Amino acid sequence: MFFEAGGVDLKSTYKDFYKKYKALIGSATAQQILNKNNEAWRSFFALLKLRKKGKLPPFITKVNPPGYRKKAGRRTLWTAQERSVQN
């Protein structure tokens, strides 16, 4: 979505995905995942603004969209899954 539209509408994305996944994974889990996702995107956009102003901290050498890493010259989405088994 970010690469195609040049931006992300976090509020509508949150609502759409919450409605889509709350029945599958549960309301609380969906909220936690979406909140973490929003946090990551807000951080990314804040870092882009700092980079544009030339005020990035010296320990940050590059800014990547959340969940994407370069592999063989292309951006690829990666996910880390953490599950707890509930009986």
N, C-alpha and C positions, 0 to 999 in steps of 0.2 A: 504494500500500500504506500509506503513512504517513497519508494523509488518511482512509482508510477505517477502519483499525484503531487509529489514534491512537498508533502507534509502529511500530518496525521491529525485527524479530529478525535481527540482522546475521549470526549464525552459521548459522542455517538458510537464510537467503537466499543466503549465500555458497555453501553446499554445493549447493543446488538449481540455482543458475545455473552453477556450475562444471561440474556433471554435464551440464547442458543444452548448454553452449557449447564445452566443451573440444575436442570432435570437429570442430566447425565452424571455430574460429579458432585452435586450438592451445592446449595446456596453459599455456605460459608467458604468452601474450597474455591468456588468460582470467584467470589469476592476477593479472596487472598491473592489468587493468581492475577486477576485484573488490576488490583492495587499495585502489586509488584511491577507489572508491565507498565502501568502509568508512571510509576516512580522512575523506572529505567528510561523511558522516553523523555520525561521532563528533564532528567539529568543530561541526557544527550543534547537536547536543544539548548540548555543552559551552557554546556561546554562549547557548542557551536558559536553561540553569541560571544563567549569569552575569546575564542580563537579568532573570530572576526575582528574584535577590538585589539587583539595582540596581547591579551592578558591571561593566557593559559598558564597555569602553574608549571614550573620547569620540569617536574617529574612526569607530566603528561605529554607524550610525544605525538600521539595521533588520537583522533576521535572517530569512533566507529558506531554505527547504529546498534542498539541493543540486540543481542542474539545473533549478530552477523560477524563472521570472521573471513578474512581473505584466505582462499585455498586455491592454489594454482592460478592466481591472478583474478579470481572471481569471488564475489561475495556469496557466501553460503550460510544458510540458517542452521544453527545448531541449538540443540535443546539438552537440558540436563533434567533428568527425571528423578524425583525423590518420592518414594512411596512408603507409607507405613501400612502394615497389614492390620486390619481391625477384625476381631472375631466377635 
